[in-house]
């Protein structure tokens, strides 16, 4: 569980500091500015898709082939791709905000800030991924802590003290960029050369398909849900603020399973036990966040109970298929996991079009139930335990 806490710490801190930024900006700018977090939420999955390709996929390939040049070259190309794509996204913020039917005058500046901050955070995630596979988790934790806390302190202090919020945002992003550059120079391993992006995508296809599906489902779903009015917009933002950091931290279960699977060393019973301990910690932290923030946002109670209850159900069901999925992906058949993920995300995207403010929640529940059933079926036919290690009948 200690390893899960260390790996999950980075993801948790990335999202937790974002949550605190938007809460504090609510006091410094206006109470509704935290809606930007929900507006740009789908972009997080775009970020994670790039991490899957240029970090996770590359590092798994490098570990299995014992060739660190794969990781180094992918990192260099990843930096270039991230800067180009997020830069283009930031230049077209106005179009994005209009698509979401939100006022550009009120939210445009901070939507641009959120996009550019996510760009820098994606780069930091590439660095941390290299450190994970080099077994330097503590160093990755320190980098994440320094970077995110400095951003949190800077943007909040500047927005409170400067009347012109554009100046506050510009100064914050300049300082964040300098820190990110220093982190890359001091910690990343980079080299130039040909990168087999297709192989990176193949090895990380499960994550890539999953994140692209999430991007579409949340973009469509939130746009639809927001159209039902302020009541649902407030609850969606509230639930996102108290559970998103925990969902991101739960990625540690998958990351640890991928690392063990790349070494063909998965102790299933121990991994599942630790996963549930970790999940319980995450759920308790969500409930604590709910208690602390409830009187600030005043979400409609019955809507909150339905949405938060669904999230907690999803938290506890996820570990039952996550570990099996990672092992199958790396050591048996990417076709099985990719096909399963395509069906899963197809169901989730379809749910995003249901004309109800609960469409994304319905999609999440359909997703976790489908994956639980499908990997339970796969497990009974393809997996066995040798000693304490997870194995496949055909490897």
Backbone torsions as a table, in degrees:
resi	resn	phi	psi	omega
1	UNK	NA	-30.7	179.7
2	UNK	-60.0	-41.0	179.3
3	UNK	-64.1	-40.7	177.8
4	UNK	-61.2	-40.8	178.8
5	UNK	-64.1	-38.8	-179.8
6	UNK	-68.4	-45.8	179.4
7	UNK	-68.0	-44.6	-179.0
8	UNK	-67.7	-23.8	-178.9
9	UNK	-57.3	-43.2	-177.7
10	UNK	-64.1	-49.9	179.7
11	UNK	-62.7	-41.7	179.4
12	UNK	-61.8	-44.0	-177.6
13	UNK	-68.7	-39.2	176.8
14	UNK	-54.3	-49.9	-174.9
15	UNK	-79.0	-38.1	-178.6
16	UNK	-62.4	-41.2	179.7
17	UNK	-68.5	-34.6	174.7
18	UNK	-62.2	-43.3	179.0
19	UNK	-59.3	-45.3	-179.8
20	UNK	-66.4	-36.0	177.1
21	UNK	-57.9	-49.3	-176.1
22	UNK	-71.2	-31.5	175.6
23	UNK	-66.0	-46.7	-178.9
24	UNK	-69.1	-36.5	177.0
25	UNK	-65.0	-25.2	175.3
26	UNK	-61.0	-34.5	177.4
27	UNK	-80.5	-35.0	-174.7
28	UNK	-81.9	-31.9	-174.7
29	UNK	-110.5	-73.7	172.8
30	UNK	-159.9	154.9	-172.2
31	UNK	-60.9	-21.6	-175.1
32	UNK	-94.2	1.2	-174.4
33	UNK	-66.1	-23.3	-179.7
34	UNK	-65.5	-14.5	175.8
35	UNK	-60.6	-25.8	178.3
36	UNK	-56.8	-34.2	179.6
37	UNK	-60.2	-41.0	178.0
38	UNK	-74.9	-37.3	-179.2
39	UNK	-59.7	-42.7	-177.0
40	UNK	-96.3	10.3	-174.5
41	UNK	-59.0	-41.9	-177.1
42	UNK	-62.0	-26.8	-179.5
43	UNK	-64.8	-22.9	178.2
44	UNK	-62.2	-32.2	-179.3
45	UNK	-77.6	-26.6	171.1
46	UNK	-64.6	-44.1	176.7
47	UNK	-59.1	-46.8	-177.4
48	UNK	-67.3	-31.0	176.1
49	UNK	-60.8	-43.2	178.3
50	UNK	-66.0	-37.0	176.7
51	UNK	-65.4	-41.2	177.5
52	UNK	-56.2	-44.9	-174.3
53	UNK	-75.1	-50.9	-170.8
54	UNK	-95.1	-6.7	177.8
55	UNK	-121.4	-69.2	-175.8
56	UNK	-58.6	-54.0	-178.9
57	UNK	-60.5	-44.6	-179.1
58	UNK	-65.5	-42.6	-177.5
59	UNK	-70.7	-34.3	175.1
60	UNK	-65.3	-44.6	177.9
61	UNK	-61.2	-42.7	-179.1
62	UNK	-63.8	-38.4	-179.9
63	UNK	-68.7	-45.3	-178.0
64	UNK	-69.2	-34.4	-179.0
65	UNK	-92.6	-5.8	-176.6
66	UNK	53.8	46.8	-178.0
67	UNK	-137.7	98.1	-175.8
68	UNK	-72.9	-11.1	176.0
69	UNK	-63.0	-30.4	178.2
70	UNK	-59.9	-46.4	-179.8
71	UNK	-67.3	-43.3	-176.4
72	UNK	-64.6	-45.6	-178.7
73	UNK	-69.0	-38.5	178.9
74	UNK	-64.9	-36.8	178.8
75	UNK	-61.6	-46.4	-178.8
76	UNK	-61.0	-47.7	178.9
77	UNK	-64.4	-37.9	179.4
78	UNK	-59.6	-42.2	178.2
79	UNK	-58.3	-46.1	-178.3
80	UNK	-62.9	-47.6	-178.4
81	UNK	-63.0	-43.5	-179.7
82	UNK	-60.6	-46.9	-178.6
83	UNK	-63.7	-41.8	-179.4
84	UNK	-66.6	-46.7	-175.4
85	UNK	-70.9	-45.9	-179.7
86	UNK	-71.1	-32.5	175.6
87	UNK	-62.2	-44.0	177.3
88	UNK	-63.4	-40.5	179.1
89	UNK	-61.5	-44.8	-178.4
90	UNK	-64.1	-36.8	179.6
91	UNK	-67.8	-20.1	-179.0
92	UNK	-111.9	27.7	-179.8
93	UNK	-58.0	-39.5	-176.9
94	UNK	-59.1	-43.1	179.3
95	UNK	-64.1	-41.3	-179.6
96	UNK	-62.6	-45.5	-179.2
97	UNK	-63.7	-39.7	179.1
98	UNK	-65.8	-37.4	177.4
99	UNK	-61.0	-37.0	-179.6
100	UNK	-81.3	2.1	179.3
101	UNK	59.0	41.0	179.3
102	UNK	-118.2	149.2	-178.8
103	UNK	-67.1	120.3	178.0
104	UNK	-69.2	-36.7	180.0
105	UNK	-59.0	-40.9	-176.7
106	UNK	-82.6	-37.6	-171.0
107	UNK	-117.7	-7.0	-173.7
108	UNK	-58.9	-47.4	-177.5
109	UNK	-58.3	-47.5	-175.3
110	UNK	-79.4	-20.0	170.0
111	UNK	-67.4	-41.3	176.6
112	UNK	-62.8	-42.7	177.2
113	UNK	-59.5	-45.3	-178.3
114	UNK	-61.8	-40.0	-178.9
115	UNK	-67.8	-45.9	-178.8
116	UNK	-70.1	-34.8	175.1
117	UNK	-63.8	-41.5	178.6
118	UNK	-63.7	-34.4	175.6
119	UNK	-58.7	-50.1	-179.5
120	UNK	-65.4	-39.0	179.4
121	UNK	-66.8	-32.4	177.1
122	UNK	-64.0	-40.2	177.2
123	UNK	-63.4	-42.8	178.5
124	UNK	-62.6	-36.3	178.1
125	UNK	-64.6	-34.8	175.9
126	UNK	-62.2	-43.1	178.5
127	UNK	-61.5	-47.9	-178.2
128	UNK	-62.6	-36.8	179.5
129	UNK	-62.8	-42.6	175.9
130	UNK	-59.0	-41.5	-178.6
131	UNK	-67.6	-36.5	177.1
132	UNK	-58.0	-48.5	-175.9
133	UNK	-73.1	-16.5	173.2
134	UNK	-91.4	6.3	-179.8
135	UNK	60.7	39.0	176.6
136	UNK	-115.7	53.3	-176.3
137	UNK	-60.9	-39.9	-177.8
138	UNK	-63.5	-38.0	178.4
139	UNK	-66.1	-41.1	177.4
140	UNK	-61.8	-39.3	178.4
141	UNK	-61.4	-43.2	-179.2
142	UNK	-64.9	-41.6	178.9
143	UNK	-60.9	-47.1	-179.9
144	UNK	-61.1	-43.0	-178.9
145	UNK	-61.6	-50.4	-178.0
146	UNK	-62.6	-47.0	-175.3
147	UNK	-63.9	-50.2	-174.1
148	UNK	-72.8	-37.3	178.4
149	UNK	-69.3	-34.9	177.8
150	UNK	-66.0	-39.8	177.1
151	UNK	-64.6	-44.6	-179.7
152	UNK	-59.0	-50.3	-177.1
153	UNK	-64.2	-42.5	-174.7
154	UNK	-67.2	-51.2	-174.9
155	UNK	-67.6	-37.3	-179.5
156	UNK	-68.6	-46.8	-179.6
157	UNK	-62.0	-44.9	-178.7
158	UNK	-66.1	-39.2	179.7
159	UNK	-68.9	-30.0	175.8
160	UNK	-74.6	-34.8	-171.3
161	UNK	-96.4	-23.7	-179.2
162	UNK	-104.1	133.8	179.2
163	UNK	-70.7	-38.3	179.7
164	UNK	-85.0	103.6	-176.6
165	UNK	-67.0	-26.3	177.9
166	UNK	-64.1	-39.5	177.0
167	UNK	-64.8	-41.2	179.5
168	UNK	-60.9	-44.7	179.9
169	UNK	-66.2	-43.1	-178.1
170	UNK	-63.3	-45.3	179.4
171	UNK	-62.9	-43.5	-179.8
172	UNK	-60.3	-47.0	-178.3
173	UNK	-66.6	-34.7	177.3
174	UNK	-64.3	-46.3	179.6
175	UNK	-66.3	-43.1	177.8
176	UNK	-58.6	-39.9	-179.6
177	UNK	-64.9	-42.5	179.2
178	UNK	-62.4	-44.4	179.0
179	UNK	-62.2	-43.2	179.9
180	UNK	-61.8	-42.0	178.8
181	UNK	-61.5	-44.2	179.1
182	UNK	-63.1	-40.3	178.9
183	UNK	-62.6	-43.7	179.3
184	UNK	-63.2	-47.1	-177.9
185	UNK	-61.0	-40.4	-174.1
186	UNK	-85.4	-21.2	-170.9
187	UNK	-125.0	-24.1	-174.7
188	UNK	-85.0	149.4	173.1
189	UNK	-106.3	117.7	-173.9
190	UNK	-128.6	150.4	172.3
191	UNK	-159.0	159.4	179.2
192	UNK	-96.1	149.6	179.3
193	UNK	157.8	176.6	-179.7
194	UNK	-72.4	134.6	179.0
195	UNK	-115.5	126.9	177.0
196	UNK	-86.7	82.2	-176.7
197	UNK	-62.7	-35.4	-179.6
198	UNK	-60.1	-42.6	178.6
199	UNK	-67.1	-37.2	175.3
200	UNK	-59.5	-44.7	-179.4
201	UNK	-65.6	-40.3	180.0
202	UNK	-61.0	-47.0	-176.7
203	UNK	-69.8	-26.8	179.7
204	UNK	-110.5	20.9	-173.1
205	UNK	-58.1	-34.6	179.9
206	UNK	-62.0	-47.1	179.0
207	UNK	-68.2	-39.6	-179.7
208	UNK	-62.6	-49.2	179.4
209	UNK	-62.6	-40.3	-179.8
210	UNK	-63.5	-45.6	-177.9
211	UNK	-70.6	-37.8	176.1
212	UNK	-63.8	-39.5	176.6
213	UNK	-63.5	-40.4	178.3
214	UNK	-66.1	-39.4	178.2
215	UNK	-57.2	-49.6	-178.6
216	UNK	-65.8	-45.6	-175.4
217	UNK	-65.2	-39.6	-179.8
218	UNK	-76.0	-35.8	178.1
219	UNK	-62.9	-49.4	-180.0
220	UNK	-68.9	-46.1	-175.7
221	UNK	-64.0	-45.2	-179.5
222	UNK	-68.5	-38.0	176.9
223	UNK	-59.3	-42.6	179.0
224	UNK	-68.9	-46.9	-177.3
225	UNK	-62.5	-39.0	179.9
226	UNK	-64.0	-25.9	-179.0
227	UNK	-69.5	-12.4	179.7
228	UNK	-85.3	-2.3	172.9
229	UNK	115.1	175.8	-173.6
230	UNK	-63.3	-36.8	-178.4
231	UNK	-53.6	-48.7	-177.4
232	UNK	-76.8	-33.8	177.7
233	UNK	-61.5	-42.1	179.9
234	UNK	-65.1	-45.5	-178.3
235	UNK	-67.1	-42.1	178.6
236	UNK	-60.2	-45.7	178.2
237	UNK	-62.8	-42.7	-179.4
238	UNK	-61.7	-50.4	-178.7
239	UNK	-64.3	-38.1	177.5
240	UNK	-62.5	-41.9	-179.5
241	UNK	-64.1	-34.0	-175.7
242	UNK	-96.5	-5.1	179.9
243	UNK	-124.8	-19.5	-174.0
244	UNK	-65.2	-42.3	178.0
245	UNK	-60.0	-37.9	-179.3
246	UNK	-70.3	-39.4	176.4
247	UNK	-62.9	-41.8	178.4
248	UNK	-64.3	-41.5	179.3
249	UNK	-65.6	-32.7	-179.8
250	UNK	-65.6	-15.0	174.2
251	UNK	-59.5	-21.5	178.0
252	UNK	-57.8	-33.5	179.0
253	UNK	-62.4	-44.7	178.1
254	UNK	-68.3	-42.9	-178.9
255	UNK	-62.2	-43.2	178.6
256	UNK	-65.1	-40.1	178.7
257	UNK	-65.1	-37.4	177.7
258	UNK	-65.6	-42.4	178.9
259	UNK	-62.5	-48.2	179.4
260	UNK	-63.6	-39.0	-178.3
261	UNK	-68.4	-35.2	178.2
262	UNK	-65.3	-24.0	176.0
263	UNK	-97.7	1.6	-177.0
264	UNK	53.8	46.9	-173.8
265	UNK	-139.1	65.9	-177.7
266	UNK	-106.4	110.8	172.1
267	UNK	-87.7	97.6	-168.4
268	UNK	-62.9	-49.4	-176.5
269	UNK	-62.7	-41.7	179.3
270	UNK	-67.7	-41.5	179.8
271	UNK	-62.5	-42.6	-179.1
272	UNK	-67.6	-40.5	179.1
273	UNK	-61.7	-47.0	179.3
274	UNK	-65.3	-36.1	178.9
275	UNK	-61.9	-39.7	-179.2
276	UNK	-74.7	-33.2	173.3
277	UNK	-61.7	-45.5	-179.4
278	UNK	-63.6	-43.0	179.4
279	UNK	-61.7	-40.6	179.0
280	UNK	-62.4	-39.9	176.4
281	UNK	-61.1	-42.2	-179.3
282	UNK	-65.2	-43.8	-179.6
283	UNK	-63.6	-43.2	178.8
284	UNK	-62.1	-36.9	178.7
285	UNK	-68.2	-34.1	176.0
286	UNK	-64.9	-43.3	179.1
287	UNK	-65.1	-36.5	177.0
288	UNK	-65.5	-42.0	177.6
289	UNK	-62.2	-37.9	178.0
290	UNK	-61.6	-44.4	-179.0
291	UNK	-64.6	-39.3	-176.9
292	UNK	-72.6	-40.5	-172.0
293	UNK	-94.3	-8.7	-173.5
294	UNK	-56.5	-45.6	-176.7
295	UNK	-77.1	-5.9	175.7
296	UNK	-88.4	-43.1	-175.4
297	UNK	-96.2	-23.3	-179.6
298	UNK	49.3	56.0	179.0
299	UNK	-69.5	149.7	176.7
300	UNK	-63.1	124.2	-166.7
301	UNK	-62.0	-46.3	-175.0
302	UNK	-67.7	-33.8	176.6
303	UNK	-68.8	-41.1	178.9
304	UNK	-61.1	-45.5	-178.8
305	UNK	-60.0	-44.3	-179.7
306	UNK	-64.2	-47.0	-176.5
307	UNK	-70.7	-45.4	-178.7
308	UNK	-69.4	-36.7	177.3
309	UNK	-61.4	-40.6	177.4
310	UNK	-63.6	-40.2	179.4
311	UNK	-63.5	-43.5	-179.0
312	UNK	-64.7	-41.5	175.8
313	UNK	-57.6	-43.9	179.1
314	UNK	-64.0	-40.4	178.6
315	UNK	-55.9	-46.0	-173.7
316	UNK	-79.9	-21.0	178.8
317	UNK	-84.2	-29.8	-173.0
318	UNK	-57.6	-44.5	-178.0
319	UNK	-60.0	-24.0	-176.9
320	UNK	-67.5	-20.2	177.5
321	UNK	-119.5	-18.6	-174.3
322	UNK	-61.8	-46.7	-177.0
323	UNK	-66.3	-43.9	178.8
324	UNK	-62.7	-40.7	-178.3
325	UNK	-62.3	-45.3	-179.2
326	UNK	-63.1	-42.4	-179.3
327	UNK	-66.1	-43.7	179.7
328	UNK	-63.7	-39.8	-178.7
329	UNK	-61.8	-43.9	-172.0
330	UNK	-89.4	-36.5	-171.9
331	UNK	-110.3	-4.1	-179.2
332	UNK	-130.9	-77.4	-171.9
333	UNK	-143.5	110.8	175.1
334	UNK	-68.7	-25.3	179.5
335	UNK	-64.8	-41.0	-179.7
336	UNK	-63.5	-50.7	-176.5
337	UNK	-68.6	-36.5	180.0
338	UNK	-68.2	-42.6	177.9
339	UNK	-63.5	-42.4	178.3
340	UNK	-61.5	-42.5	-179.0
341	UNK	-68.7	-36.0	177.4
342	UNK	-61.8	-44.6	178.9
343	UNK	-64.5	-45.0	-179.2
344	UNK	-59.1	-49.4	-178.3
345	UNK	-70.9	-31.6	175.1
346	UNK	-60.7	-42.2	177.6
347	UNK	-64.2	-39.7	-178.2
348	UNK	-69.1	-40.9	177.6
349	UNK	-64.4	-41.6	178.7
350	UNK	-60.3	-39.9	179.9
351	UNK	-64.7	-29.7	-179.1
352	UNK	-64.2	-17.9	-179.9
353	UNK	-94.1	-2.9	178.2
354	UNK	-66.6	126.9	-174.8
355	UNK	-73.8	70.0	177.7
356	UNK	-149.9	147.9	177.9
357	UNK	-67.2	-10.6	179.4
358	UNK	-95.5	14.6	-172.4
359	UNK	-59.7	-42.5	-178.9
360	UNK	-70.4	-32.4	178.2
361	UNK	-69.1	-41.3	175.9
362	UNK	-60.6	-42.8	178.9
363	UNK	-60.8	-41.7	179.1
364	UNK	-63.1	-44.2	-179.3
365	UNK	-65.5	-42.4	176.6
366	UNK	-60.1	-40.6	-178.1
367	UNK	-62.4	-53.6	-175.6
368	UNK	-68.0	-35.5	178.9
369	UNK	-67.4	-43.4	178.5
370	UNK	-61.6	-46.1	-178.4
371	UNK	-66.6	-37.4	176.8
372	UNK	-60.5	-48.4	-178.4
373	UNK	-65.6	-45.9	-176.1
374	UNK	-66.0	-42.8	-179.2
375	UNK	-78.3	-22.4	170.9
376	UNK	-64.9	-41.3	178.4
377	UNK	-66.0	-45.0	179.4
378	UNK	-62.8	-42.3	-178.2
379	UNK	-59.8	-43.8	-176.4
380	UNK	-67.3	-23.6	-176.3
381	UNK	-102.9	-24.2	-173.1
382	UNK	-120.1	-20.7	-174.1
383	UNK	-99.7	153.2	166.4
384	UNK	-151.5	163.6	-179.7
385	UNK	-110.0	123.2	178.6
386	UNK	-109.7	108.1	-168.6
387	UNK	68.5	-114.9	174.2
388	UNK	-113.7	3.1	-174.1
389	UNK	-94.5	140.3	177.6
390	UNK	-78.6	134.4	179.5
391	UNK	-137.3	163.3	174.8
392	UNK	-110.8	148.1	177.8
393	UNK	-61.7	-32.7	177.8
394	UNK	-123.8	115.9	-178.8
395	UNK	-120.5	NA	NA
